[in-house]
Structures are given as C-alpha cells and as structure tokens.
Amino acid sequence: MSATAAKSCGSPAVYHRRQPERTVLYRVVQAHLATWLALHDGGCGGHAPALTEREFRRYLECGILAHGFARARCPDCGHDFIVAYSCKGRGICPSCTTRRMVETAAHLTDHVFPRLPVRQWVLSLPKRLRYHLDDAQLQNAVLHSLLHGIEQGLRKSLPETDGATQINTHIGAVVFIHRFGGLLNAHLHFHVLMIDGVFCEEEAGHLHFQETYLTAEQMMHLQRTIRQRIVRLFVRRGLLDKAEGQAMIACEHDGGFSLDTSVRIEAHDRQGLERLLRYCARPAFAQERLRQLDPEHLVYESKKPGPGGKVSVLLTPHQLLDRLSALIPPPRRHRHRYYGVLAPNSPYRPAVTALAATESACNEGKGKAEAETEETPVRQAARYVWALLLARIYEVFPLICPKCGGTMKIIAFIDEGDAVREILAHLGEPVDPPCIAPAHGPPLWETAGSGDDELLIQPLPEYEFDQRIAW
C-alpha cells in the first residue's frame, strides 16, 4: 500500500490514502485496455497471455474502495479511516511493486547482509548475446560463470597462504536479474551485491572473514577473465562459432561487455546499503516519470542523462501497454537469488546472517567475525506489515491517530458488496468502481495493433520539450 506524507511546519506528518484512479497510468489502462486486448485476440500481434490480462485487470482494482477495504479505528477518541485493498501485483501496479521493493530491501538489510563491506557488480552483455538470454538455463549458466570468475579473482587477491586455506574460502552474494532498461525497453542484465571479501573456513567450523582489495590492474584482469568465460560458454552451446568468439574476446573495447564495480558500501553504512538494495529491487515502471501530452501521446522519461540532457521516449497508449506487458516478470521465478554463504542450503548461512544485527562485525578491519552455527538463534524471514513499510519510506506511521496521537487498530475487513456500498455512500465516496472503456473500432484497429513505432506515431503539434525525444 502506498501513501503520501503531508508535512507542515511544526506538525507531524499525516497519512493520506492514495487515489490511483487519478494517475495517468490508471486512466490510460482504463481507457485502452479493452481495445488492446481485442487487437491481440483479433490476430494483430497474437493472443495476450492470461497472466498479462490478469495483471492489468487486477491493477484496475488496486486501491479502489468499491472493491473492499479495511477499517482502522482509534479506541481512545473514536477516529477512524478506511484503506483499500491492494492487488499485490508483480509487474504493473506502481504501488505494489514499490512495496515489494521496500520490503525486499528492508529484509536483506535487517536480516541477511552482515555488517561487512558490500560491492555491486553490474554485468551487461552485448546485444549479440543478450538475444539468447530468454532461456532460463542459459541465464543460470551465465550467472555461475560470473560468480565463479569473481570468486577466483577474490581468492587470488588474498595474501600468500597455504593451498588448503585458498580452497576453503566462500563468497556471499545476492543477485537481481533486471529485464528492463530506463525507457521501459527490454534489456536483461545482472546486478550482483557481493560481500567484498571471502569467508575462510577454519578448524571447528569457525568462519573468518578476510576483506579483499583489488587493484585497478587486478580488476581489469578479472573483467577480461569473466568476459572470456562467458564467450566460451556461448561457443560451447553452439550459439557462437569459434571465429566470432575469438573476435569478441580480442576486441579492444570489451566487445560490448560492461562490468561495472564502482559502487561499494562500507560496513557501517546500513542506510546506504538499503538505498542500494532498493535500487536493485526497483520495478521496471516509475509512475512519476510518465506524463501525458494529449489523449493519444505519452512521454516516459529516464533519469539517466543522454547527450542532450534527459532522455525520453514518445509513446502511444497502446505502445505503453505493449512495453508494460513485455516487462511483466515470468511466473514462478524468483526476483532475486542467494549464492555462497547466503544461499538457503549453505551450512554457514545462520552464522553469517547472525552478524546482520550486531555491531561487533564492524571492527578495525571490518573483518574478523567468528561464529558457530549451533549457537546462532533461528530466525524466520522478515515479514513487514504495510504500516511499518510506510513509516520506513515516508516517515509517517499511518496507525497513529492524527487527533489524539493514540494507536489505531485494524478492526474490520469489509468485503460484502452491500456493506461496502452503504459505508461508501455514508462517507461520500463513489460506490461503483471506475468503468473500463469498451473496445474502440476502426480506424484505431489499423494503427494501434502495429508493432512499428513509425506507423503508430502521427505528426505531432508543436510541444516544448526540455529533453531529447528518442523514437
């Protein structure tokens, strides 16, 4: 559930219920969903998957009071308010995807990542190889090549020790698979948040953390090694011939590979770690970047600066629905994965995650942490309620009574249609949900279903843009 915090001078912030029906995205989906579905079912671009239609329809019900709500009441002064249900969608609803982002970041910060330095590794492949990454097995193979290459590079950076210590070292990482770019375009790449060091196994099952320091030369060598491993993987699978693979490895400009390692979070910077985790767990669509020029043209902006400033893309409503539907995450696939000592089946996970809530791990070297698995208390995965998440994002706790300051409680969940309409009529709220516009007929059939941007976009009137338009 989303909220806005209204802060005035000297007065505490007050929770205000969101109104999704007033947003640009809701109006676009409401007005064009039926036409978009009819075009796909009519053979223009194939049939829309049932998952896609369900996500769009559930989004139109999210936050609408007419579909049911919860009632909160203050036992001291009797003040109450109602909160609409959420759709808990994974791909379209900005409110639910934001909630999932914040919950994931909060859980990983509070219960998973120990108080040790963390580095972000961002891997992007050239388009020639990215085309094949729709295969889930190939994705896993590329990830394992990346993680194994990083682990070998971190081991080599350790001081000279005996071979047994080198072998008994472990990494810890959480991987986020992004299937989108900044302009709602399909761009699959990987964000790896890895503890910047290795855990060395000692006698009696103890773990000793050794922080690693890679020089610029070592980092460049590691990047070349990872590129070679991934290219050879594609060659072995027959997706590249040997000549193409050798040319891609020998390319002076990395052959389209990009491996960024510039972001590093220190052990004591837990707020910085949570911000980085929110960035990695962010949804594909940001509601504040979408604006409407006229009923048939939208502009979606990107924060990443281009040659002429901000980069934006001009879309018709049907193009926006096409891009959103393509970015819905596949069902029954995890949005992030755990590796190394943070993996669920790792015998060292309880010992490592036990350091997430203690300051003792942040000593002079951010590094010497010993723990035994048997002594670590068993903790269940964090489950944050919507009120705590709102307090974490907007610094406003919705269950604090704005009149007396008491603690409000959820006293009822209203689901029955007659009761819902009666309460909403008493409060002066709309008793019926917003209606979905019926499907439009020709001439929209001739253009709205096409996949070619040039056919969809008609000559525009003179608009004043403060950014470059990317067609």
N, C-alpha and C positions, 0 to 999 in steps of 0.2 A: 504494500500500500504506500502511496506517495503522499506527500504533504508539502505545504509551503509554510515558511516561518515568517510571520509578520512581527518585526521588531520595531518598537518605537522608543523614543528617548526615555530611558529610565524604567521602562515597563517590560515585564517578561514576555518572551515570545509566546504566541498563541497559535494553536494548531487550527488549520483551516482545511476542510475536506476538499480534495481535488475535484475538478469538474472536467472529465475527459471529453465530454461532448462539445466543449468549446474550443478544442485544439484543432489545428489544421489537419493533422493526420486523421483524426476521427471523422471529420467532415468529408475528407477525400474518400476514405474507405466506405463510409456510409453512402455516398453518392455514386460510387463507381464499382463497388464490389459485385453487384448483380450483373452488370454489363461485362465485367472482366471474366466472371465465371461462365457466362453464356458464350462469350467468344471462345474460350478454351474448350468448352463442351461441344461447341459447334464445329470444331475441327481446325480452328485458327490457332496453331501452336500446341495442339494436343490437349489432353484432358488434365485439368488441375487435380493434383493428388488430394485424397481425402484429408490428409494431415494439413495441407495448406488451407483448404476451405475451413476446416475446424478451427485453426488458429485465428483466421480472420474473424469468424463469427463469434468466437469466444472473446476476442478483443473488443468487439462492439458491445458486449455485455459487461465488460470490466469497469467497475466504478459507477455503474448506473444503479441508482437506488430502486428503480422499479423492478429489478431482478432480485431483490432481497438485500438485507443489511443486518448489521449487529448494532445493538443499543448499549451505550455506556452511560452510567449514572453515578452521580456523586452522593454517597449516603449521608453526607453532612448537610448540604444545602439543597439537594434535590435537582441540581442542574444536570441535564443530560444532552447527548448528541448521538447521531447515528452515523455509521460508517458502512459504505457499500462494500460488497464482496469483490475480490479480485479474481482474475481469470487464471493466474499462475502460469501464464504462457512462457515459452522459452525463446520465441523468435521475433515477435512483432510488438507486443504491448510494451511501451517505454517504462511504465510504472513497475510492472512485474519483473522485467529484465534488470531494471535498476536495483530492485530489492534483492534479486538473486546475486547481482554483482557485489552489493554491500555485505550481504550475508556471507558470501564466499570469502571476501577479503577479511572480514572480522574473524571468521572461524580459523583461517590459516594464520592470522597474526596472533590470536589469543591461544590457540591450542596445537598448532603444528610446527611452525618455524621456531627453532630455538633462538635465543638471543646471541646470534652469531652473524657475521657479515654475509650479505647475500648479493650476488651478481646476476644481472639479467643478460641472457644470451638470446638474441633475436636472429633467427635464420630465415632467409628468403631465397628461394630457388629461382633460376631463370625460367622464363615462360616456356621454353622448350621442354623443361622437365616438369614444371608445375601443372601442365596439362594432364599428366598421368596420376596426380595425387588424389583423384577421386576414389581410388582404390584404397580401402581401409588397411589392407595388409601392407601395401607399399608405404603408406603413411607410417605405420609402426616400424617398418624396416628403416626408413629414413631417420626416424627419431632415435632408434637404437644405434644407428651409425653415428649420429651427432653426439649422443650421450657417452657412448663408448670412446669416441675420439676425445671428448673433453676430459673424461676420467683418466685416460692415458696421459694427456698433456699435464694434468694436475699432478699425477704421480711423478712424472719426470722432473717437475719443478721442485720436488721435495729435496731436502739435503741428502747427501750420500749416506745411505744406511744399508743394512743387510737386505738381501733379496726377500726374506720372509716378511719383513715389515712392508715392503713395497707391494707384495701380493695381497696382504690382509688389510687393504685400505678400501674405504667405501665412500661414495658420494651421496648426497641427498638433494633431490630436486622435485619441483612441481612444474608440469608442462601444460601450457594453454595453447590450444590449436585455434588459430583465427582463420576464418574462411572469408573474410571481408577486408576491403580497403576503406579509406577515408571517405570515398564518394559512393558508398553502397555498391561497389564493384566487387566481383569475385576475385579474391586474392588470398590463397591459402599460404599461411606462413606460421612459424612456431615461436612462441615466447617461452623461454626456459628460465625459471627462477631457481638458481642453484646456490646452495650454501658454499661460500667462497673458501673452500678448503676441503680436506678429506678427514674422515674418521679412521683412525688406526686402531686395530683390534690388538689388545694386549692380553696378558695372561688373566685367567679367571673371568674372562668375558668382559673386562673393562674396556671402555672406549676413550680414546684420547684424540682430541680434535687438533689438527695441525693446519693452521691458516697458510694459504699459498699466495705467492707473489709472482706473477708472471711479468717478465719484462716485455717491452714492445717487440723485440725480436722473437721471443718465445711465443707471443700471441700471434704474430704473423705466421710463424711456422705451424702453429696449431690450426689456424684458419686454412692454410694450404692442405694440411693433412685431412681435415674434415671434408674439404671440397673433393679431394681425391677419393676418399672413401665413398662418398655419395655418388660420384660419377661412375665409379667401378660397380656400384650396386645396380645402377640403371643398365650398365653394359651387360652384367651377368644375367639380368632379367630379359635381355633382348630388346629393351626399349631404346637403346643407343647402339650403334655399331662402334667398333674399336677406334676407327679413324675419328669419328665425331667425339668420342670420349677423350682421346688424346689431345685433340684440338681444344676442347673445353678446359682440360687440365692445364695446358700450356698457355692459355690466354693470359695476356699481361694484365688485363683489367678484371680479373676474377671470373670472367666468363658469365657474368650476370648473377653470380652468387653474392649474397650480402650476409655477413655475420657481424652483428654489432654487439660489443661488450662494454660499452662506455658507461653504463648505469650501474653503480654499486652503492648499496645501502649499508651503512655501518651498523654494528651490533646494537648500539644504544638507540638508534633512530627507529623506534617502532611506528611512529606516525608516518614517517617516510616509507616504511615497508608497506603499511596499509594502503597508502596512496598508490604505490606501485602495483600492488595486488589488485586494486580497483581498476587501474588502467589495463592490466592483463585480463581481467574478468569482465571487461566492459561489453555491452551489447553492440550489435552492428549499427543500430539506428539510434540517433540522438535527436529527440524531439525539438530541442531549441535551435537546431541547425536548419530546420525546414521552414520555409516561408512561401507564401502564395502570391504570385504576381496577378493572376486573374483566374477565372474558373477553369481554364484549360492549361495553365502553365505554373510550374513549381520550381523553386530553386533550393537545392540542397548544398550547404556549404561545408567545407572542410577546414579544420584548424591548421593543417599542415600548409605552410606558405609555399607558394609556387613562384615562378619567375616574375609574375606581375602582382604579387600580393597573395591574398586568399584565393584558393581555387574553388570553383563552384561548378555544379552541373545542372543543366536545364532539363527538366523532365515534364512529361505529361502525366496526368493521374494514372493512366494505365501502365506507363513505364515504371512509375514508382511502385505499383503493386507487383509488377514483374520482378523488380530488383528485391523487394522485401520477401517475396515468396521464394526466390532462389537462395536467400540467406537464412532461411529457417533451419536450425540445426537438425541433423538427421535424428530420428527417434532411437531411443535405447543406446545412445552413445554418450560417454562421459564428456563433459565440457573441459575438465582438467584431469590430469593423471599424476600419480605419485611414483617416484623412482628412487632406487637406492635405499638408504636407511629410513626414508619417509614412506616407502611402499607399505601397503597394508599387511603383506605377508612377511615383512622383514622382522627378524627377531630383535633388531635393535631399535625399532620404531618407538616402543614405550620409553626407552631410556633417553632417546634424543628429544622426543616431543615433551618430555617432562621438564626440559630446560626452557620451554616457551614462556612459562610464567614466573621464572626466577631470575633475579639479578646476578646471581653468583657466576653465571656463564660469561658475564662481561667483565673479565679481569684484564690485566695489563696486556696480555696477548690475545684477548678475545678468544682464548683458545683452550685452556686446559679444563676439560669437563669430564669427570668420571662418574659413572652411574651404573648401577646394576639393574637388570631387567626385573629381578624378583622384587626389588624394593620400590619400584615405580607404581604408584596407585593407578588403577584402571579408571580411565575417564571416557565417558561417552562423547560422541561427536557433538559439537555445539549446535544448538537449535535456538535461533534468536526469534523472538516474537516481533511483530511489526512495530510495536510501540518502542522497543529498545533500538530498533534499526532507525526509526525516525529521529530518536534522540541522538543517535550516533552521527547522522547525516546533517540534520538541520538545527541541532542544539535546542530542540523543543520536545518535551515529553507530552504526548497527547492525552495521557491519562491523569494529568494534573488539572484540577478544576480551575478554570480561569476566574471564577468568582470568589471562592473561599480558599483556594490553594490545597484542598484536600485531595485524596487519592480516589480516582474514579475506578469503577469496575464494570466489566462487561457483564450485563445481567440477562441478556436475551439475544437470540438469533431469530430474526423474523424471516420466514420462508413462504408462508401461505399467502396466496395472491390477495384474498380479501383483506387480511390484516395489513399487508403491505400497502394496498391502495388506501385503506382507511387512515393509516398513520400519515402517509404522504399527503393526503388531502387535508388533514388537520394541520400539517406543517406548511402547507402552501407549496409543496414540491410537485413536479409533474408525476402523475400516477401511471403514465404509459411510457415505455421506453422509446427512444428515437427510432423512427421507422427507416428501414433500408430502402433506398430509392429503387424502383423497378429497373429492369434492364432496358437500355436505350436501343432503338432500332437504327437503320441506316440514316445518315451516312457514316456514323461512327464505326459501323462494322467494317468499313473499308480501310480504315486507318488505325483504329485503336488496337487491333489484334496483330499488327505487323511488328516484327522484331527489329526493323531498320529504323534507327533514330532519325535519319534524314526524312523519311516518309512521315514520321509522326509529328515532327515539329514544323509548324507552319510559320510564315514570315511574321515576326513579332513587331508590335508597336515600339516606339522609342522608349526604352527604360533606361534609367540612370543606374548603372551598376558601379559599385565600389570594388569590384573584383573581376578577375578574368573568368569568362564563361568557357567551360570545357564541354565540347559537344561530344 
